[in-house]
Amino acid sequence: MATMRAAQVRTADAPLELITREIPEPGPGQVLLRVRACGVCHSDQFVQHGVFPGLQLPRVPGHEVAGVVERVGPGVKPWEPGERVGVGWHGGHCFRCDSCRVGDFLTCVEEQICGLSYDGGYGEFMLARAEALARIPDKLGDLEAAPLMCAGITTFNALRHSPARPGDLVAVHGLGGLGHLAVQFASRMGFRTVAVARGADKRPLAEQLGAAEYVDATQGSAGQALAAMGGARLILATAPSAAAIADVMNGLGPHGQLLLVAAPSDPIPLSAFALIPKLQSVQAWASGTAKDSEDTLRFAAQTGIRPMTETFPLAQANEALARMTSGAARFRAVLTMS
């Protein structure tokens, strides 16, 4: 019997435990992946604390997966053993509901989420739905590709579907795991990119990542600073602070949009009297499908965008998750299976 190691959450609010189990066989519509790297995301806390709707424990977390196809189940096409692939948050869809019938797979009523609906990438092998796989370009290594399957696709997809166009002023609020990638994507897409973060010490990093300008939010209102630049066509909120988001919104220009990819625990105060006169809007964005992931990976490979990562062996999954959720990681934590 061939076995594998994995880190699972057995009960809510308990640490991850390292287990040994039998390597599963792929069934119809499934692919067995040999995991090479798995990014650690803040939303992996949903599994650790047992708070996600419909979650069943025990569960192996992980939805920033980079690996290799090991075996395919009956009827699976076009995947073949040996292909490098990734799996992100969106782990599959039903193909039957009204959303799926119009190609809106992200709002599928039976959406599967990798690492929540089924065991994810905190293990040496995992089963994935065939429609959830994205090809990884040769130019990207496994450690580079893994964080792009969530933090990367979320920011890339949000920006490319936004109302902003090349040359527009786009502000990235936050310079963490999402924000350091968002600044790179925004700059490479041709936006006049402004990074908004706390502390003058972050300016060199922001400029290194491609920001044309930097706003230190500790030196007054970030929103007023953006307004003095003419107002932002788009503010991409990647930092989960309701108060900070409310402040930076004051920097929206006419027809400006606040685009939320961060999810603060507190309500965000909004003023209709501020939004209506300038025809401003608030939009939220989730990650994307496997095709969106492929677009993200290809764009990153072609333009030199890379995540900044810290690596941990699978045996240190608890340490990696704690470092990520505390905000200490610079900027994404990645588990390796070797």
KEZANU-551640 format. One record per residue (C-alpha): y, x, z. Coordinates in pm, whole numbers, plus 50000, padded with zeros to 5 digits. Example, Ala and Ser with C-alpha at 12.3 -4.5 7.8 and 13.67 -1.06 7.14 Angstrom:
residues 2
<Y:49550 X:51230 Z:50780> .
<Y:49894 X:51367 Z:50714> .
This chain:
residues 338
<Y:50000 X:50000 Z:50000> .
<Y:50331 X:50152 Z:49889> .
<Y:50607 X:50122 Z:50150> .
<Y:50983 X:50158 Z:50169> .
<Y:51251 X:50199 Z:50434> .
<Y:51531 X:49950 Z:50483> .
<Y:51801 X:49871 Z:50739> .
<Y:51799 X:49505 Z:50840> .
<Y:51978 X:49270 Z:51075> .
<Y:51711 X:49091 Z:51276> .
<Y:51932 X:48876 Z:51499> .
<Y:52303 X:48796 Z:51504> .
<Y:52535 X:49050 Z:51666> .
<Y:52258 X:49309 Z:51689> .
<Y:52270 X:49659 Z:51540> .
<Y:52094 X:49731 Z:51214> .
<Y:51735 X:49839 Z:51264> .
<Y:51547 X:50080 Z:51039> .
<Y:51216 X:49930 Z:50931> .
<Y:50927 X:50016 Z:50702> .
<Y:50790 X:49742 Z:50482> .
<Y:50581 X:49695 Z:50170> .
<Y:50761 X:49742 Z:49838> .
<Y:50786 X:49392 Z:49685> .
<Y:50669 X:49293 Z:49339> .
<Y:50918 X:49124 Z:49103> .
<Y:50848 X:48765 Z:49013> .
<Y:50975 X:48563 Z:48715> .
<Y:51343 X:48635 Z:48654> .
<Y:51342 X:48927 Z:48898> .
<Y:51378 X:49303 Z:48866> .
<Y:51264 X:49565 Z:49118> .
<Y:51529 X:49833 Z:49167> .
<Y:51493 X:50177 Z:49315> .
<Y:51820 X:50199 Z:49507> .
<Y:52003 X:50529 Z:49481> .
<Y:52328 X:50439 Z:49657> .
<Y:52475 X:50133 Z:49828> .
<Y:52835 X:50089 Z:49929> .
<Y:52924 X:49948 Z:50269> .
<Y:53168 X:49656 Z:50261> .
<Y:53367 X:49477 Z:50531> .
<Y:53190 X:49154 Z:50436> .
<Y:52856 X:49308 Z:50543> .
<Y:52977 X:49203 Z:50888> .
<Y:52894 X:48845 Z:50785> .
<Y:52529 X:48947 Z:50797> .
<Y:52554 X:49151 Z:51115> .
<Y:52721 X:48865 Z:51301> .
<Y:52511 X:48593 Z:51137> .
<Y:52815 X:48386 Z:51044> .
<Y:52785 X:48325 Z:50668> .
<Y:52697 X:47966 Z:50570> .
<Y:52328 X:47935 Z:50484> .
<Y:52245 X:48291 Z:50595> .
<Y:51888 X:48337 Z:50715> .
<Y:51794 X:48631 Z:50936> .
<Y:51639 X:48882 Z:50927> .
<Y:51832 X:49009 Z:50625> .
<Y:51891 X:49347 Z:50459> .
<Y:52265 X:49365 Z:50372> .
<Y:52431 X:49544 Z:50083> .
<Y:52601 X:49422 Z:49765> .
<Y:52744 X:49744 Z:49621> .
<Y:52421 X:49868 Z:49468> .
<Y:52360 X:50148 Z:49219> .
<Y:52001 X:50211 Z:49120> .
<Y:51734 X:50233 Z:48854> .
<Y:51505 X:49964 Z:48716> .
<Y:51157 X:50029 Z:48855> .
<Y:50967 X:49724 Z:48730> .
<Y:51053 X:49390 Z:48572> .
<Y:50902 X:49050 Z:48638> .
<Y:50738 X:48821 Z:48383> .
<Y:50966 X:48711 Z:48100> .
<Y:51258 X:48933 Z:48201> .
<Y:51475 X:49061 Z:47917> .
<Y:51644 X:49290 Z:47816> .
<Y:51588 X:49524 Z:48111> .
<Y:51344 X:49813 Z:48095> .
<Y:51218 X:50060 Z:48357> .
<Y:51440 X:50366 Z:48385> .
<Y:51772 X:50194 Z:48306> .
<Y:52060 X:50264 Z:48545> .
<Y:52203 X:49940 Z:48678> .
<Y:52419 X:49802 Z:48954> .
<Y:52434 X:49476 Z:49150> .
<Y:52747 X:49334 Z:49312> .
<Y:52843 X:49036 Z:49528> .
<Y:52749 X:48781 Z:49262> .
<Y:52372 X:48791 Z:49276> .
<Y:52275 X:48512 Z:49038> .
<Y:52343 X:48155 Z:48930> .
<Y:52151 X:47839 Z:48841> .
<Y:52257 X:47798 Z:48472> .
<Y:52239 X:47417 Z:48523> .
<Y:52538 X:47294 Z:48728> .
<Y:52867 X:47185 Z:48570> .
<Y:53028 X:47522 Z:48646> .
<Y:52745 X:47716 Z:48483> .
<Y:52746 X:47486 Z:48180> .
<Y:53101 X:47599 Z:48102> .
<Y:53027 X:47963 Z:48183> .
<Y:53205 X:47963 Z:48522> .
<Y:52918 X:48133 Z:48703> .
<Y:53129 X:48242 Z:49001> .
<Y:53168 X:47882 Z:49117> .
<Y:52802 X:47793 Z:49062> .
<Y:52699 X:47542 Z:49328> .
<Y:52380 X:47743 Z:49384> .
<Y:52539 X:48089 Z:49360> .
<Y:52322 X:48366 Z:49498> .
<Y:52491 X:48650 Z:49687> .
<Y:52324 X:48989 Z:49696> .
<Y:52257 X:49096 Z:50054> .
<Y:52318 X:48746 Z:50190> .
<Y:52108 X:48504 Z:49986> .
<Y:51839 X:48770 Z:49944> .
<Y:51782 X:49123 Z:50070> .
<Y:52031 X:49374 Z:49936> .
<Y:52082 X:49745 Z:49890> .
<Y:52046 X:49885 Z:50244> .
<Y:51696 X:49994 Z:50146> .
<Y:51505 X:50221 Z:49912> .
<Y:51398 X:49930 Z:49690> .
<Y:51521 X:49575 Z:49637> .
<Y:51457 X:49271 Z:49420> .
<Y:51747 X:49137 Z:49216> .
<Y:51799 X:48848 Z:48979> .
<Y:51795 X:48969 Z:48619> .
<Y:52128 X:48800 Z:48534> .
<Y:52297 X:48991 Z:48818> .
<Y:52240 X:49340 Z:48672> .
<Y:52516 X:49550 Z:48517> .
<Y:52463 X:49866 Z:48316> .
<Y:52611 X:50185 Z:48462> .
<Y:52775 X:50426 Z:48212> .
<Y:52642 X:50781 Z:48200> .
<Y:52986 X:50916 Z:48296> .
<Y:52963 X:50757 Z:48641> .
<Y:52739 X:50894 Z:48914> .
<Y:52560 X:50664 Z:49156> .
<Y:52800 X:50741 Z:49443> .
<Y:53095 X:50663 Z:49214> .
<Y:52945 X:50345 Z:49068> .
<Y:52831 X:50176 Z:49390> .
<Y:53175 X:50092 Z:49540> .
<Y:53296 X:49973 Z:49201> .
<Y:53040 X:49691 Z:49220> .
<Y:53257 X:49509 Z:49479> .
<Y:53586 X:49679 Z:49565> .
<Y:53622 X:49790 Z:49204> .
<Y:53535 X:49471 Z:49020> .
<Y:53740 X:49259 Z:49261> .
<Y:54063 X:49449 Z:49201> .
<Y:54005 X:49516 Z:48830> .
<Y:53915 X:49155 Z:48755> .
<Y:54206 X:49018 Z:48958> .
<Y:54456 X:49239 Z:48778> .
<Y:54330 X:49171 Z:48427> .
<Y:54332 X:48794 Z:48483> .
<Y:54677 X:48794 Z:48642> .
<Y:54999 X:48687 Z:48464> .
<Y:55130 X:49047 Z:48475> .
<Y:55161 X:49240 Z:48150> .
<Y:55206 X:49613 Z:48078> .
<Y:55550 X:49723 Z:48194> .
<Y:55576 X:49454 Z:48463> .
<Y:55636 X:49552 Z:48824> .
<Y:55308 X:49514 Z:49011> .
<Y:55290 X:49586 Z:49383> .
<Y:54962 X:49673 Z:49553> .
<Y:54985 X:49578 Z:49919> .
<Y:54754 X:49804 Z:50121> .
<Y:54608 X:50144 Z:50044> .
<Y:54258 X:50116 Z:50185> .
<Y:53918 X:50059 Z:50029> .
<Y:54045 X:49795 Z:49787> .
<Y:54401 X:49919 Z:49755> .
<Y:54325 X:50279 Z:49657> .
<Y:54125 X:50145 Z:49362> .
<Y:54380 X:49874 Z:49279> .
<Y:54659 X:50132 Z:49245> .
<Y:54446 X:50330 Z:49000> .
<Y:54357 X:50023 Z:48794> .
<Y:54715 X:49893 Z:48789> .
<Y:54852 X:50228 Z:48680> .
<Y:54594 X:50273 Z:48402> .
<Y:54660 X:49919 Z:48279> .
<Y:55023 X:50010 Z:48215> .
<Y:55193 X:49827 Z:48499> .
<Y:55494 X:49969 Z:48681> .
<Y:55285 X:50020 Z:48992> .
<Y:55432 X:50017 Z:49343> .
<Y:55210 X:50096 Z:49640> .
<Y:55301 X:49929 Z:49970> .
<Y:55151 X:50077 Z:50287> .
<Y:55243 X:50188 Z:50637> .
<Y:55368 X:50543 Z:50695> .
<Y:55543 X:50811 Z:50494> .
<Y:55227 X:51021 Z:50507> .
<Y:55061 X:50790 Z:50252> .
<Y:55320 X:50854 Z:49980> .
<Y:55150 X:51166 Z:49835> .
<Y:54818 X:50981 Z:49808> .
<Y:54983 X:50680 Z:49644> .
<Y:55149 X:50904 Z:49386> .
<Y:54824 X:51094 Z:49330> .
<Y:54648 X:50764 Z:49258> .
<Y:54912 X:50669 Z:49001> .
<Y:55183 X:50474 Z:49183> .
<Y:55524 X:50511 Z:49021> .
<Y:55695 X:50418 Z:49349> .
<Y:55605 X:50384 Z:49714> .
<Y:55728 X:50147 Z:49985> .
<Y:55678 X:50246 Z:50349> .
<Y:55638 X:49916 Z:50534> .
<Y:55726 X:50079 Z:50866> .
<Y:56083 X:50138 Z:50746> .
<Y:56187 X:49773 Z:50718> .
<Y:56084 X:49472 Z:50515> .
<Y:55853 X:49563 Z:50227> .
<Y:55948 X:49235 Z:50059> .
<Y:56316 X:49322 Z:50066> .
<Y:56238 X:49665 Z:49921> .
<Y:56052 X:49506 Z:49630> .
<Y:56332 X:49254 Z:49579> .
<Y:56578 X:49544 Z:49552> .
<Y:56364 X:49680 Z:49266> .
<Y:56411 X:49353 Z:49077> .
<Y:56120 X:49160 Z:49222> .
<Y:55748 X:49188 Z:49149> .
<Y:55575 X:48993 Z:48876> .
<Y:55260 X:49033 Z:49080> .
<Y:55175 X:49132 Z:49436> .
<Y:54808 X:49211 Z:49486> .
<Y:54732 X:49166 Z:49856> .
<Y:54447 X:49394 Z:49960> .
<Y:54533 X:49433 Z:50331> .
<Y:54409 X:49150 Z:50560> .
<Y:54728 X:49099 Z:50761> .
<Y:54879 X:48750 Z:50743> .
<Y:55213 X:48863 Z:50884> .
<Y:55242 X:49156 Z:50643> .
<Y:55149 X:48936 Z:50346> .
<Y:55413 X:48681 Z:50447> .
<Y:55673 X:48959 Z:50455> .
<Y:55580 X:49120 Z:50125> .
<Y:55594 X:48780 Z:49950> .
<Y:55971 X:48800 Z:49982> .
<Y:55951 X:49062 Z:49709> .
<Y:55825 X:48824 Z:49440> .
<Y:56049 X:48782 Z:49139> .
<Y:56091 X:48474 Z:48915> .
<Y:55750 X:48340 Z:48808> .
<Y:55598 X:48597 Z:49044> .
<Y:55248 X:48554 Z:49179> .
<Y:55087 X:48654 Z:49507> .
<Y:54724 X:48735 Z:49428> .
<Y:54491 X:48738 Z:49728> .
<Y:54180 X:48953 Z:49737> .
<Y:54211 X:49018 Z:50112> .
<Y:54112 X:48746 Z:50359> .
<Y:54315 X:48755 Z:50683> .
<Y:54162 X:48574 Z:50978> .
<Y:54499 X:48414 Z:51061> .
<Y:54673 X:48155 Z:50840> .
<Y:54935 X:48294 Z:50602> .
<Y:55270 X:48119 Z:50652> .
<Y:55411 X:47998 Z:50318> .
<Y:55747 X:47840 Z:50244> .
<Y:55757 X:47585 Z:49965> .
<Y:56137 X:47621 Z:49962> .
<Y:56093 X:47990 Z:49872> .
<Y:55826 X:47932 Z:49607> .
<Y:55963 X:47631 Z:49420> .
<Y:56308 X:47754 Z:49303> .
<Y:56163 X:48067 Z:49140> .
<Y:55848 X:47896 Z:49010> .
<Y:55628 X:48131 Z:49211> .
<Y:55259 X:48085 Z:49283> .
<Y:54974 X:48191 Z:49509> .
<Y:54631 X:48262 Z:49363> .
<Y:54302 X:48386 Z:49510> .
<Y:54042 X:48592 Z:49331> .
<Y:53675 X:48657 Z:49399> .
<Y:53470 X:48937 Z:49245> .
<Y:53306 X:48860 Z:48909> .
<Y:52985 X:48836 Z:48712> .
<Y:52757 X:49116 Z:48594> .
<Y:52950 X:49131 Z:48264> .
<Y:53273 X:49172 Z:48461> .
<Y:53106 X:49455 Z:48652> .
<Y:53014 X:49626 Z:48325> .
<Y:53374 X:49596 Z:48206> .
<Y:53494 X:49745 Z:48536> .
<Y:53251 X:50037 Z:48520> .
<Y:53333 X:50111 Z:48157> .
<Y:53708 X:50101 Z:48215> .
<Y:53676 X:50329 Z:48518> .
<Y:53457 X:50574 Z:48327> .
<Y:53698 X:50588 Z:48033> .
<Y:54018 X:50625 Z:48235> .
<Y:53900 X:50856 Z:48512> .
<Y:53921 X:50602 Z:48795> .
<Y:53699 X:50701 Z:49084> .
<Y:53655 X:50570 Z:49439> .
<Y:53713 X:50803 Z:49732> .
<Y:53398 X:50794 Z:49944> .
<Y:53224 X:50912 Z:50256> .
<Y:52844 X:50931 Z:50234> .
<Y:52580 X:50855 Z:50497> .
<Y:52200 X:50864 Z:50486> .
<Y:52023 X:50531 Z:50524> .
<Y:51923 X:50625 Z:50879> .
<Y:52294 X:50624 Z:50972> .
<Y:52364 X:50274 Z:50838> .
<Y:52503 X:50160 Z:51175> .
<Y:52749 X:50449 Z:51182> .
<Y:52855 X:50381 Z:50823> .
<Y:52913 X:50010 Z:50889> .
<Y:53107 X:50080 Z:51208> .
<Y:53328 X:50335 Z:51032> .
<Y:53400 X:50096 Z:50747> .
<Y:53478 X:49794 Z:50963> .
<Y:53703 X:49997 Z:51193> .
<Y:53915 X:50104 Z:50896> .
<Y:53846 X:50472 Z:50963> .
<Y:53653 X:50534 Z:50639> .
<Y:53842 X:50719 Z:50366> .
<Y:53810 X:50494 Z:50170> .
<Y:53461 X:50358 Z:50103> .
<Y:53141 X:50438 Z:50293> .
<Y:52828 X:50478 Z:50079> .
<Y:52465 X:50493 Z:50190> .
<Y:52233 X:50731 Z:50005> .
<Y:51857 X:50688 Z:49987> .
<Y:51750 X:51047 Z:49924> .
